[in-house]
Amino acid sequence: MGKAKKGPRQPVALKSTVSGHITHYTSRNKRNQREKGKGKLELMKYDPIVRKHVLHKEVEKLK
């Protein structure tokens, strides 16, 4: 196994605001986050439980 890549990209999970289901995983650039604790990622993504595009919010940072 190799070492973990160190860089500005940070993996996050996105949770649906309607059904509460965690369906999407993505990464964000931590250099764009100027103030700590501010600017949680929010994206419109497809929720297969509701079968609609709904708002998904960042809930945790993955390692």
MMTF fields as JSON, N, C-alpha, C and O atoms, coordinates in Angstrom:
{
  "mmtfVersion": "1.0.0",
  "mmtfProducer": "UNKNOWN",
  "numBonds": 251,
  "numAtoms": 252,
  "numGroups": 63,
  "numChains": 1,
  "numModels": 1,
  "chainsPerModel": [1],
  "groupsPerChain": [63],
  "chainIdList": ["A"],
  "bondAtomList": [4, 2, 8, 6, 12, 10, 16, 14, 20, 18, 24, 22, 28, 26, 32, 30, 36, 34, 40, 38, 44, 42, 48, 46, 52, 50, 56, 54, 60, 58, 64, 62, 68, 66, 72, 70, 76, 74, 80, 78, 84, 82, 88, 86, 92, 90, 96, 94, 100, 98, 104, 102, 108, 106, 112, 110, 116, 114, 120, 118, 124, 122, 128, 126, 132, 130, 136, 134, 140, 138, 144, 142, 148, 146, 152, 150, 156, 154, 160, 158, 164, 162, 168, 166, 172, 170, 176, 174, 180, 178, 184, 182, 188, 186, 192, 190, 196, 194, 200, 198, 204, 202, 208, 206, 212, 210, 216, 214, 220, 218, 224, 222, 228, 226, 232, 230, 236, 234, 240, 238, 244, 242, 248, 246],
  "bondOrderList": [1, 1, 1, 1, 1, 1, 1, 1, 1, 1, 1, 1, 1, 1, 1, 1, 1, 1, 1, 1, 1, 1, 1, 1, 1, 1, 1, 1, 1, 1, 1, 1, 1, 1, 1, 1, 1, 1, 1, 1, 1, 1, 1, 1, 1, 1, 1, 1, 1, 1, 1, 1, 1, 1, 1, 1, 1, 1, 1, 1, 1, 1],
  "groupList": [{"groupName": "MET", "atomNameList": ["N", "CA", "C", "O"], "elementList": ["N", "C", "C", "O"], "formalChargeList": [0, 0, 0, 0], "bondAtomList": [1, 0, 2, 1, 3, 2], "bondOrderList": [1, 1, 2], "singleLetterCode": "M", "chemCompType": "L-PEPTIDE LINKING"}, {"groupName": "GLY", "atomNameList": ["N", "CA", "C", "O"], "elementList": ["N", "C", "C", "O"], "formalChargeList": [0, 0, 0, 0], "bondAtomList": [1, 0, 2, 1, 3, 2], "bondOrderList": [1, 1, 2], "singleLetterCode": "G", "chemCompType": "PEPTIDE LINKING"}, {"groupName": "LYS", "atomNameList": ["N", "CA", "C", "O"], "elementList": ["N", "C", "C", "O"], "formalChargeList": [0, 0, 0, 0], "bondAtomList": [1, 0, 2, 1, 3, 2], "bondOrderList": [1, 1, 2], "singleLetterCode": "K", "chemCompType": "L-PEPTIDE LINKING"}, {"groupName": "ALA", "atomNameList": ["N", "CA", "C", "O"], "elementList": ["N", "C", "C", "O"], "formalChargeList": [0, 0, 0, 0], "bondAtomList": [1, 0, 2, 1, 3, 2], "bondOrderList": [1, 1, 2], "singleLetterCode": "A", "chemCompType": "L-PEPTIDE LINKING"}, {"groupName": "PRO", "atomNameList": ["N", "CA", "C", "O"], "elementList": ["N", "C", "C", "O"], "formalChargeList": [0, 0, 0, 0], "bondAtomList": [1, 0, 2, 1, 3, 2], "bondOrderList": [1, 1, 2], "singleLetterCode": "P", "chemCompType": "L-PEPTIDE LINKING"}, {"groupName": "ARG", "atomNameList": ["N", "CA", "C", "O"], "elementList": ["N", "C", "C", "O"], "formalChargeList": [0, 0, 0, 0], "bondAtomList": [1, 0, 2, 1, 3, 2], "bondOrderList": [1, 1, 2], "singleLetterCode": "R", "chemCompType": "L-PEPTIDE LINKING"}, {"groupName": "GLN", "atomNameList": ["N", "CA", "C", "O"], "elementList": ["N", "C", "C", "O"], "formalChargeList": [0, 0, 0, 0], "bondAtomList": [1, 0, 2, 1, 3, 2], "bondOrderList": [1, 1, 2], "singleLetterCode": "Q", "chemCompType": "L-PEPTIDE LINKING"}, {"groupName": "VAL", "atomNameList": ["N", "CA", "C", "O"], "elementList": ["N", "C", "C", "O"], "formalChargeList": [0, 0, 0, 0], "bondAtomList": [1, 0, 2, 1, 3, 2], "bondOrderList": [1, 1, 2], "singleLetterCode": "V", "chemCompType": "L-PEPTIDE LINKING"}, {"groupName": "LEU", "atomNameList": ["N", "CA", "C", "O"], "elementList": ["N", "C", "C", "O"], "formalChargeList": [0, 0, 0, 0], "bondAtomList": [1, 0, 2, 1, 3, 2], "bondOrderList": [1, 1, 2], "singleLetterCode": "L", "chemCompType": "L-PEPTIDE LINKING"}, {"groupName": "SER", "atomNameList": ["N", "CA", "C", "O"], "elementList": ["N", "C", "C", "O"], "formalChargeList": [0, 0, 0, 0], "bondAtomList": [1, 0, 2, 1, 3, 2], "bondOrderList": [1, 1, 2], "singleLetterCode": "S", "chemCompType": "L-PEPTIDE LINKING"}, {"groupName": "THR", "atomNameList": ["N", "CA", "C", "O"], "elementList": ["N", "C", "C", "O"], "formalChargeList": [0, 0, 0, 0], "bondAtomList": [1, 0, 2, 1, 3, 2], "bondOrderList": [1, 1, 2], "singleLetterCode": "T", "chemCompType": "L-PEPTIDE LINKING"}, {"groupName": "HIS", "atomNameList": ["N", "CA", "C", "O"], "elementList": ["N", "C", "C", "O"], "formalChargeList": [0, 0, 0, 0], "bondAtomList": [1, 0, 2, 1, 3, 2], "bondOrderList": [1, 1, 2], "singleLetterCode": "H", "chemCompType": "L-PEPTIDE LINKING"}, {"groupName": "ILE", "atomNameList": ["N", "CA", "C", "O"], "elementList": ["N", "C", "C", "O"], "formalChargeList": [0, 0, 0, 0], "bondAtomList": [1, 0, 2, 1, 3, 2], "bondOrderList": [1, 1, 2], "singleLetterCode": "I", "chemCompType": "L-PEPTIDE LINKING"}, {"groupName": "TYR", "atomNameList": ["N", "CA", "C", "O"], "elementList": ["N", "C", "C", "O"], "formalChargeList": [0, 0, 0, 0], "bondAtomList": [1, 0, 2, 1, 3, 2], "bondOrderList": [1, 1, 2], "singleLetterCode": "Y", "chemCompType": "L-PEPTIDE LINKING"}, {"groupName": "ASN", "atomNameList": ["N", "CA", "C", "O"], "elementList": ["N", "C", "C", "O"], "formalChargeList": [0, 0, 0, 0], "bondAtomList": [1, 0, 2, 1, 3, 2], "bondOrderList": [1, 1, 2], "singleLetterCode": "N", "chemCompType": "L-PEPTIDE LINKING"}, {"groupName": "GLU", "atomNameList": ["N", "CA", "C", "O"], "elementList": ["N", "C", "C", "O"], "formalChargeList": [0, 0, 0, 0], "bondAtomList": [1, 0, 2, 1, 3, 2], "bondOrderList": [1, 1, 2], "singleLetterCode": "E", "chemCompType": "L-PEPTIDE LINKING"}, {"groupName": "ASP", "atomNameList": ["N", "CA", "C", "O"], "elementList": ["N", "C", "C", "O"], "formalChargeList": [0, 0, 0, 0], "bondAtomList": [1, 0, 2, 1, 3, 2], "bondOrderList": [1, 1, 2], "singleLetterCode": "D", "chemCompType": "L-PEPTIDE LINKING"}],
  "groupTypeList": [0, 1, 2, 3, 2, 2, 1, 4, 5, 6, 4, 7, 3, 8, 2, 9, 10, 7, 9, 1, 11, 12, 10, 11, 13, 10, 9, 5, 14, 2, 5, 14, 6, 5, 15, 2, 1, 2, 1, 2, 8, 15, 8, 0, 2, 13, 16, 4, 12, 7, 5, 2, 11, 7, 8, 11, 2, 15, 7, 15, 2, 8, 2],
  "groupIdList": [1, 2, 3, 4, 5, 6, 7, 8, 9, 10, 11, 12, 13, 14, 15, 16, 17, 18, 19, 20, 21, 22, 23, 24, 25, 26, 27, 28, 29, 30, 31, 32, 33, 34, 35, 36, 37, 38, 39, 40, 41, 42, 43, 44, 45, 46, 47, 48, 49, 50, 51, 52, 53, 54, 55, 56, 57, 58, 59, 60, 61, 62, 63],
  "secStructList": [7, 7, 7, 7, 7, 7, 1, 1, 3, 3, 3, 3, 3, 3, 3, 3, 6, 6, 6, 7, 7, 3, 3, 3, 3, 3, 3, 3, 3, 4, 4, 4, 7, 7, 1, 6, 6, 7, 7, 7, 7, 3, 3, 3, 3, 3, 3, 6, 6, 6, 6, 3, 3, 3, 3, 3, 3, 3, 3, 3, 3, 7, 7],
  "xCoordList": [0.83, 0.0, 0.88, 1.928, 0.434, 1.161, 0.702, -0.263, 1.408, 1.039, -0.175, -0.433, -0.917, -2.056, -1.555, -0.56, -2.239, -1.858, -2.19, -3.325, -1.211, -1.434, -1.656, -0.859, -2.728, -3.028, -4.227, -4.734, -4.682, -5.775, -7.155, -8.106, -7.301, -8.611, -8.947, -8.092, -10.19, -10.626, -11.934, -12.907, -11.977, -13.213, -14.316, -14.049, -15.558, -16.712, -17.891, -17.942, -18.829, -20.077, -21.196, -21.191, -22.161, -23.307, -24.563, -24.812, -25.365, -26.579, -27.793, -27.804, -28.811, -30.045, -30.785, -30.867, -31.322, -32.081, -33.517, -34.207, -33.979, -35.354, -35.449, -36.226, -34.667, -34.786, -33.725, -33.885, -32.656, -31.593, -30.639, -29.8, -30.752, -29.926, -28.615, -28.62, -27.494, -26.194, -25.963, -25.694, -26.068, -26.001, -24.786, -24.397, -24.178, -23.099, -21.847, -21.92, -20.705, -19.409, -18.639, -18.635, -17.998, -17.256, -16.064, -15.818, -15.323, -14.201, -14.328, -14.928, -13.75, -13.774, -12.368, -11.507, -12.141, -10.843, -10.782, -11.486, -9.947, -9.908, -9.209, -9.298, -8.528, -7.93, -8.99, -8.774, -10.121, -11.206, -11.997, -12.774, -11.816, -12.526, -11.691, -10.748, -12.028, -11.227, -11.391, -10.397, -12.631, -12.892, -13.218, -14.004, -12.621, -12.878, -14.298, -14.797, -14.94, -16.298, -17.37, -18.558, -16.974, -17.93, -17.921, -16.951, -18.986, -19.028, -19.161, -18.374, -20.152, -20.419, -20.908, -21.629, -20.508, -20.858, -22.33, -22.8, -23.059, -24.461, -24.649, -24.318, -25.181, -25.39, -26.758, -27.278, -27.335, -28.568, -28.16, -27.505, -28.558, -28.237, -29.501, -30.494, -29.465, -30.594, -30.651, -29.647, -31.827, -32.051, -32.889, -34.051, -32.328, -33.069, -34.239, -35.152, -34.237, -35.346, -36.591, -37.685, -36.414, -37.521, -37.769, -38.857, -36.757, -36.753, -36.928, -37.684, -36.203, -36.194, -34.818, -34.025, -34.544, -33.345, -33.666, -34.61, -32.877, -33.082, -31.737, -30.682, -31.79, -30.585, -29.847, -30.447, -28.552, -27.692, -26.675, -26.135, -26.415, -25.478, -24.317, -24.468, -23.165, -21.968, -22.191, -22.618, -21.897, -22.121, -20.855, -20.777, -19.863, -18.67, -17.487, -17.637, -16.335, -15.106, -14.568, -14.426, -14.276, -13.744, -12.232, -11.654, -11.582, -10.12, -9.589, -8.374],
  "yCoordList": [-1.174, 0.0, 1.245, 1.284, 2.251, 3.5, 4.462, 4.212, 5.548, 6.575, 7.343, 7.414, 7.916, 8.752, 10.017, 10.608, 10.419, 11.594, 12.85, 13.029, 13.708, 14.974, 16.061, 16.232, 16.778, 17.838, 18.639, 18.442, 19.543, 20.427, 19.781, 20.337, 18.618, 17.985, 17.198, 16.499, 17.304, 16.681, 15.921, 16.531, 14.598, 13.846, 14.161, 14.314, 14.255, 14.529, 13.662, 13.195, 13.454, 12.753, 13.776, 14.754, 13.549, 14.44, 13.698, 12.579, 14.331, 13.718, 14.478, 15.709, 13.742, 14.341, 15.044, 14.522, 16.228, 16.962, 16.453, 16.739, 15.705, 15.212, 13.83, 13.638, 12.874, 11.504, 11.161, 10.18, 11.934, 11.652, 10.565, 10.113, 10.144, 9.08, 9.654, 10.649, 9.028, 9.455, 8.718, 7.517, 9.443, 8.794, 9.195, 8.463, 10.325, 10.825, 11.099, 11.573, 10.793, 11.099, 11.903, 11.566, 12.95, 13.811, 14.38, 14.015, 15.263, 15.916, 17.412, 17.882, 18.159, 19.608, 20.138, 19.474, 21.323, 21.955, 22.762, 23.762, 22.335, 23.028, 24.382, 25.162, 24.672, 26.007, 27.066, 28.244, 26.667, 27.612, 27.953, 28.908, 27.194, 27.435, 28.394, 27.971, 29.661, 30.703, 30.664, 30.659, 30.635, 30.656, 29.245, 28.543, 28.834, 27.483, 27.374, 28.275, 26.261, 26.022, 26.669, 26.412, 27.494, 28.174, 27.501, 26.841, 27.671, 27.235, 25.738, 25.133, 25.13, 23.716, 23.566, 24.418, 22.481, 22.215, 21.825, 20.96, 22.462, 22.153, 22.034, 22.955, 20.896, 20.652, 20.031, 19.321, 20.3, 19.629, 18.323, 18.33, 17.206, 15.883, 15.04, 15.366, 13.958, 13.042, 12.134, 11.53, 12.039, 11.145, 9.966, 10.152, 8.75, 7.597, 7.175, 6.5, 7.552, 7.218, 8.016, 7.463, 9.313, 10.212, 10.255, 10.619, 9.884, 9.907, 11.317, 11.547, 12.26, 13.652, 14.242, 13.673, 15.39, 16.146, 16.994, 17.783, 16.827, 17.567, 18.092, 17.707, 18.973, 19.558, 18.537, 17.89, 18.403, 17.547, 18.447, 19.37, 18.176, 18.973, 18.107, 16.907, 18.738, 18.069, 17.693, 18.523, 16.431, 15.989, 15.55, 15.675, 15.045, 14.558, 14.605, 14.638, 14.606, 14.558, 13.13, 12.57, 12.551, 11.202, 11.251, 12.257, 10.178, 10.156, 9.172, 9.027],
  "zCoordList": [0.0, 0.0, 0.0, 0.643, -0.728, -0.779, 0.297, 1.019, 0.382, 1.363, 0.875, -0.326, 1.806, 1.459, 0.782, 1.203, -0.251, -1.012, -0.217, 0.223, -0.035, 0.667, -0.37, -1.293, -0.21, -1.159, -0.705, 0.399, -1.557, -1.169, -1.239, -0.691, -1.898, -2.028, -0.778, -0.234, -0.315, 0.925, 0.65, 0.208, 0.901, 0.625, 1.64, 2.832, 1.152, 2.007, 1.569, 0.431, 2.478, 2.182, 2.13, 2.878, 1.239, 1.11, 1.529, 1.078, 2.405, 2.943, 2.438, 2.421, 2.028, 1.531, 2.665, 3.777, 2.382, 3.39, 3.482, 4.461, 2.483, 2.475, 3.128, 4.064, 2.639, 3.146, 4.188, 4.914, 4.283, 5.24, 4.785, 5.564, 3.55, 2.997, 2.462, 1.737, 2.819, 2.293, 0.984, 0.977, -0.121, -1.427, -2.241, -3.15, -1.947, -2.791, -1.968, -0.834, -2.559, -1.974, -3.002, -4.186, -2.561, -3.464, -2.725, -1.576, -3.361, -2.688, -2.881, -3.847, -1.939, -2.021, -1.852, -1.274, -2.353, -2.274, -0.981, -0.842, -0.033, 1.251, 1.184, 2.132, 0.106, -0.055, -0.334, -0.051, -0.879, -1.157, 0.088, 0.08, 1.159, 2.407, 3.255, 3.922, 3.232, 3.895, 5.408, 6.134, 5.895, 7.338, 7.8, 7.163, 8.893, 9.393, 9.917, 10.592, 9.599, 10.055, 9.197, 9.395, 8.257, 7.389, 6.019, 5.645, 5.297, 3.915, 3.723, 2.995, 4.369, 4.121, 2.684, 2.166, 2.06, 0.679, 0.573, 1.313, -0.348, -0.605, -2.104, -2.85, -2.553, -3.974, -4.201, -3.34, -5.357, -5.77, -6.451, -7.493, -5.847, -6.377, -6.418, -5.767, -7.184, -7.293, -6.074, -5.696, -5.458, -4.318, -4.797, -5.158, -4.811, -5.323, -4.432, -4.91, -3.158, -2.263, -2.647, -2.753, -2.853, -3.187, -4.695, -5.142, -5.469, -6.929, -7.48, -8.424, -6.86, -7.3, -7.022, -6.271, -7.638, -7.306, -6.078, -6.09, -5.023, -3.779, -3.283, -3.789, -2.29, -1.725, -0.858, 0.0, -1.088, -0.277, 0.428, -0.18, 1.714, 2.484, 2.964, 3.191, 3.111, 3.618, 5.08, 5.883, 5.422, 6.804, 7.504, 8.727, 6.802, 7.465, 6.517, 5.296, 7.104, 6.326, 6.382, 7.47, 5.265, 5.208, 5.174, 4.764, 5.6, 5.591, 4.609, 4.475]
}
